[in-house]
């Protein structure tokens, strides 16, 4: 198999066509809902109690994280989207619902499980650098009762969907049984499934449309050790053969993306980020843009190039961030000029 390097550009007319079609898409995002909590401050001294910085707190903020950030990215990119996941019966869950309802008045796919806490990641940021992160979570699998509610909800929505996105953070929502049922529904209605995976769940995604692991996830998912010296070509081919997806899109940070299709074609797309401040949520932006572009009838290669540009924008922001459709259009048109 020969890898061809592609210039990350799309003809302006075609770009406008894809972006215009974003508003016609109907996407369902299924995955782990996370509340991202940010504490913003400054550091001027080291603690006398331990060799750690003392952060003077200036402000706090909350943002949608995990699958909720994928949802938020699709909203800001102009797509029609709904969210399906689980929250706890707590203040963090209420905060997630508040954030979601700022974009959509209803949230029928959000189920409350009083037996588990809403997942929260707290990041302390000083001078645009993350000092520490601490998490509140329970990683046990969701109950069968919750799983049945999720499948029933998706079954009522599937006929109207242009795509399903699975945002797996390995926090207990995505199970082998759930994926099998979702895949059966999607296959029956010919709805593509795009997955942002976790290594430990890689076998769950056999036969999905597109999977978007990062380099290390792809390497380990293909059965190699992190320390092994294996070419990206061999990693991508092996993973694609194992999972039999239509395409494997491997995100590689400063080396861009590599795409491996079932037909044996493969490409590498160079990175386009001007300056990297924070990679938090970049994978969410990639899977969101891919889902929108494929729903807009873009080819895998064109969809990946759009996603590559979107990721290049979001890593230039601090914290969990999203990209707007106008930002994406401006950046690509600038690069094409």
Secondary structure, DSSP 8 states (H G I E B T S, - for coil): --EEEE-S---HHHHHHHHHHGGG-EEEEEE-EEEEEEEEEEEEEE-SSSSSEEEEEEEEEEEEEEHHHHHHHHHHTT-EEEEEEEE-SSHHHHHHHHHHHTT-S--TTEEE-TTS--EEEEEEEETTEEEEEEEE---S---HHHHHHHHHHHHHHGGG-SEEEEE--SSSS--HHHHHHHHHHHHHHT-EEEEE--GGGGGGGTT-SEE--BHHHHHHHTT--TTS---HHHHHHHHHHHH--SEEEEE-GGG-EEEEETTS-EEEE----S--S--TTHHHHHHHHHHHHHHTT--HHHHHHHHHHHHHHHTTSSSS----HHHHHHHHHHHH-
